[in-house]
């Protein structure tokens, strides 16, 4: 695996030797002081170029940096939101066979200052051939404020609470019908509501000046250990009883976090939802779910 120095040397060597490339900036976790540093971090780089369209047509960017295992470009991202908006840009995402990954964005150099000003603040300038950037940019200290957990309004809090409990009957219905994928998909949606209130709790612990990271990856460090273990328990095997138990655990954790968060933020918390849905789940189980041991998956009530 190429070292960090080797990767940066390669990135800058290409930029220095190509007259079309006028500036280079580094983004993402490699400029984030709070990110965990390891060999799996991506290199998120932007090349700002003259003649944007000509560069894309004439340059074999994928051949610059080594053998790739898989690549993805903007044209491949039909399932991914196209970011950033308002600028001409293209991206080459390269997973190399040596384990490194480079996400290389190409932008028009005319948009250099505006894109940095309007971006998320997580950047460091690596190269500025034409001295287009002043001290404001060259001395910029990357800040993750754009990713901080935002303090919710009471309306938003109540909406998350309603959405969480609204999904419980869907999951129960899926279990009753032995439609386990259906139940799991709705449990995943419900867990999104749980993640949201956990985000808010972490934010409230840090005066809403903290980021929980992409896909909440910092929960293991930011949540109380007990809550984190209870969160992990909401990821079950695709079996009826496992999904049911995960649902119960998710509901218990959500209720505890939402209750404490509402008290901390001065919001009204609907205790009746927890009581009503707990009774509903107990009633559904007493009526009997399908017996998974019956061959053919149709089952019978037990």
N, C-alpha and C positions, 0 to 999 in steps of 0.2 A: 504494500500500500504506500503510495507516495506521501511524503510528509507534508505538513502544513506549509513549510517553507517551499518545498518543491511545487506545490499547487499554486501558491501566490507568485512564485517566480515565473511559472508558465503563463498564468493569467496576465501578468504585467508585461512579459516578454512579447506576447502576441500583440498587446495593445500598443507597445512602444514601436514595434516594427511595422505596424499598419497605419499609414497616413490617414486613413478614413476614420480611425478611432481617435477621438479627441479628448475624452475624459473617461474615468473609471471610478465607480463607487461600489462600496461593499455594504450589504444590508443583512438583516436577519439575525440569527442567534450568534453569529461570530462578532457582532458589535454590541451584543446585549450583555451588560455586566452581570445580570442576574441568571443568565443561561448556564446550564451545566455543560462544562467543556469536556468533549470527548471526540474520538476519531470519527464518529458517525454524523457530526454536524455537516450540514450542507454548506456549500460556498454559494451565497446569493450575491451575484455580481451584475452590474449594469455597465454595458459599453454604450457611450454616447457617440454617435457617428455623424459624419457629413454624408449627404446623399443617402438618406435612410433606405429608400427603395432600391437604389443601385447596389448598396452594400448587401442587402438580402439576396439580390439576384445573382451577384457575382461571387460571393464568398461561400466557401464550403465550411461553415462554422463548425460542423460536427467533426471535421477532420483535424481541427486545430489541437485538440487536447488529449488524444489517446483513444484506445479501444473502448467502445461502449458495450454494455450489457443490454441496455434498453434506453430508448430516447423518447421524448415527447416534445412536440412543438405546439405553438398556439393553435395550429390547424387541427391538432388531435384533441383539443380540450373541449369537445362538445358537451361534456358533462360537468365542466368546471366553469365557474363565473369568470368572464374575461376581465382581468384587472391588469394594470390600472386603467381608469377611464379618462377620456378627454385628451389622450396623447396617442401619437403613432408609436406602436411598439410591437415587438415580436419576442418570443422566448424560445430558447433551446434548453431543455432540461435533460441532463446527461448523467446516467448512472454508469460509472466506469467499471470495468472488470476488476480493477484493483481495490474496489470498495468505496472510492471517493464518489461524491456527487456534486455536480456543478449546475446550478440554475442560472443561465446566462440570458439576461434580458438585453435587447437591442432597442435603443431609443434615439430619436433625432436630437442632435446636440443643441438645436435651437430651444429645446424644452428643458435644458439642463437645470437652470435655476428654478424655474417654476415647478418642475416635478419634485425637486428637493424641498421646496417651501411647502408644497401642498401634500407631501407624502406623510408617512407615519412618524417621521423623526428618527427612525432607526437606520442611520447611515453613517459611513465614514468615507471621506474622499481619498482614493488611492492614487489618482493621477489626474492632472489638469494641464494639458499641454499648452493651452493658449491663455492661461491665467484668467479664465472667465469667472472664476469664483474668488470672492474676497474672503476676508477674515471670518465673516459670518458663517461661511460654509466650511472653510478649512479648519477652523477651531471648534467646529460643532461637536458637542458631547451628545452621543446617542441617548435618547430618552424614550422610555416605553409608555409614556403617558397615554398614547392613543389606544393602548391595549388594557388600560386599567379597568377594573370592574366599575361599572357605573351604578351610582346609588339609584335604586328603583323608586318610582312614585308608588303611592299606596294603590293606585289603580292597576299598575303593572304587577305589583305583588299579588293583588287579589286575582288577577287574570291567570297568573301562573298557578296559583292555588286551585282555582276552578278547573284549569286544564288538567292538572294532575289527577284530581278525583274523578273528573269526567271520563277518563280512560279506563278506570277500574272495571266497569261493566263489560267493556270490550274484551279485556283480558279474560275475565271470568267466562264470558260467552265462548271465547276461543277454546278455553280449557274444557268446557262442557261439551263442545262439539268435537273434541280431539283435533282441533285445527291449531296445532302447536306453533307453526310458523306465524300464523295470524296473531296468536297470543304473544309470541315473542316480539313481533314487530311493534305491537302496541305497548308492550313493556318497555321497549327501547325508547319509544316516544315519551312515555311517562318518565323514564329515567332522565330525559332531557329537561323536564320540569324540575326534577330533583337536583340536577346539576346546576340549574339556574339559581335556585335558592341557596345552594352551597356556595356558589360564586358570590352571591350577595352577602352571605355570612362572612366569608373570607374578606370581602371588601370592607365590611363594617368593622372587622378586627384591625384593619390597617388604614382607617380613615379614607377608604376608597382610593388609595394610592398604591395599588398592587395589581399585578396581572397573574392569573392562574395558569397562563400558558396555553399553547395550542392544544386543543382537545383536553383541556384541564390537566395537563401532564404534571403540574406542580401541586396537585391535591395531596400527593403523598407527603409533601413537606409542609403544606399550609393548613391542612385540616387536623383536628385532634385525631390521635391515633385510633381511638374507638370509632369515631365516625367514618374514618377511611376504611377500616376493616368492615364496617357495616355496609358501606357503599359497595365494596368488592363482592359482598354476599348477594347483591342484587343482579349479578351476572350468573345465571344458572345454566345447567345442562338443559337440552331440549327434551325434558320429560315433564309430564303433568305435575307431579308432586313438587319437583324442583322449581318449576315456574311459579306454582302457587306460593311456595315458601319465599321465593324471591320477591313476589308481589307484596306479601305481608311485611317482609323486612323493609322494602322500599317505602311502604306506607307508614310504618313506624318511624323510620328515619326522617321522612319528609315532615311528619307531624311534629317531631321534636324540634327540628331545625326551624321550620316555619313559625312555630309558637315562640321560640326564643328570639328569632329575628324580628317578628312583629312587635314583641315587647320592647326590644332594643330600639327600633325605629319609630315606635309610637303608632303602629298600624293596628287596625282591627283584624283579628284573626278569627275565622269561623270554626270554632271547635265542633260545631254540629256536623260538619262534613266528615271529620275523622270518626266520630261516633257512629254516624249513619253508615258510612262505608265499611267500617269494621263489622257492624251487624250484618250488612249485606253480604260480605264475604263469608262470614260464618254461616249464614243461611244457605248460601250457594253450596258450601261444602257439606252441610247437613243433608241437603237434598240429594247429594251423591253425584260425583263426577263419573265419567265413563271409565270403565275398567280397561286399562291399557294392555292387560295380559291376554285379552281375547284376540285370537288370530284374525288377520284381515283388517285390523284397525277400526272396525265399526263399533265394536264394544257393546257392553250392556251396562246399565246402571247398577251400582252396588250399594 
